[in-house]
């Protein structure tokens, strides 16, 4: 199998490439559709990623750029905050960012979301490149142009849709990823199979070990299939007015759990999504949409991978229901859920009886 694959997110004149492969950071300037020569380049990363990945990007661009500025922030969801955003914007402005500057976000989903948001609003928008270094960011958050920060009221409630000019996913970066982060990203890979690619889920049933053990062919197939799935959905519904909301499978439950956990590392995003996908299938079963066998298959796959399928901390259903109702998916006081009629048969439903949701929470909390 090829060690480098290129996909396209088709958005007309804002289309951009996703490059997936080993050792791509060294050739980054050749992979982006703009000339870095003579420009100011701003690299945002976190303290875990600075060595060696951000250093590789720095080495690749420094001879072309007029100058390179680099900033590191604290790792973790707590950096997706107003305070850190202000800090990043001040850094850009103090270093004389202008509209020809290029912003490069090197890191996981937190850096991509935070950096993309900063790039979208400074000077009313400067070009930016996503360099995802976690599995989760490679298959999900770096693709599609969603940017944002978390607030006390919930996750990603302040942000923009702002597309990058390129995504460079260097699979070698995953060699330094802790197992727990790798697994958290795997939850998002499974999600694509559960939405509308049952064949991909079947493939994962057989090849999960290869993906998690960083087998080059298995990893390339999993990342490329996930990115293809996301790119198709984004091209059809960039601003999430319809089909794109299917990508939130498991997220309505998962985001509520993340918010209650306090973004302190107790529950990683992908872990919340794992639990959330189980609960979405349980809700679907309760409503007579899918079978108990479907719920069992999904739960076992995630659990055998090493992902959580039960809520790992104390809370109560009232609190979680309240948090859910702050979700961006609330329309006219109603929450849209991603439900399923079976594996690979997800659909949107804005007419769910919230008593059923409360029952699912209570059952989950008593397990």
C-alpha positions, 0 to 999 in steps of 0.5 A: 500500500502507498505510504502517502495518500491525498484526499480532497475536501471538495468545497469549490474555491475553498477546496483543500487537500488532506495528505496522509502518510509517514514522514510528511512533516519534513516536506510540508512546504511541498504539500501546501497549496500556497507559497510560504516564501517571504511570509511570516509563519506562526506555529501553535503547539502544546508542550507535549508536541513541541518535541519533536513534531513542532520542531520538524515543522519549524525545520521544514519552513524556516528557510522559506519563511521571512520569519517563524514565531512559535508558541506553546500552550498547556496540553489538554481541554482546559486550553480551549478557553477564553483566556488561552484564546486571548493569549494566542491572539495577543501573541499574534498581534504583538508579533505583527501578524498580517493578512499574508501571514500563515498560521500552522496548528501542530497538535491534537484536537485542542490545538486544531480547534483553538488555533483554527479559531484564532486564525479565523478571527485575527485580521478577520481571517488568515490562512492556516494549516492543520498538522494533526498529531493524534489519531482523533485529530487526524480522523476528525477535528482537523478536517471540516473547518470546525473551530472553537473553544469550551465555556462554563456552559458546555463544549465548543459553544463559541467558534466558527466554521473556517476551513484550513488550506491543507491538512497534513497527517503524518502517521509517524507522529502517532508513534509518540502518542500515549495508548490512552490517546490512541484509543480515544481517537479510535472511538472516532474511527469506529463512529464512521462505521456506525454512521453509514459504513457497515462494511468499514465496521466489519473491517474494524472487527477484524483489523482493530488490533492492526490499527491500534498496534500502528500497522502501517497498512491498517492505520493508513486504511483506517485514517483514509476511510475516516477522512473520506467519510468526513470529507464527503459529509462536509462537502455535502453540508459544510455548516451542519444544517442537515447531514453533517450532524450525523457526525455527532453520533455519541457526542450529545451524550459524550459532551454532557459527560465531558462537561460534567467531568470538568475537562480535567483529563478524567474523561478524554473526548474520545472516551466520552464519545465511546460511552455516548455511542453506547448510550445512543444505541441503547436509546435507539433500542429503547425506542424500538429502532435497533436490536439488543444484538446491535447494542451488544455488538457495539458495546463489545467492540469498544470494550474489547478495544479498551475504551470505556462503555460505562460512566466512570464518575459519580453524577446524576441524571438531572445534572446531565439532562441540564447540561445536554440542553445547553448543546448546540444541537438544541433547536426551538427548545428540542434536542436533535439526537443521532439515533440508529436503525442498526449498525451503519444506519444512523439518522437524525431525530428531533422528536425524542421523548426526553423521559426516555433519555432520562431513563437511559441516563439513570440506567447507565448511572446504576451500572 
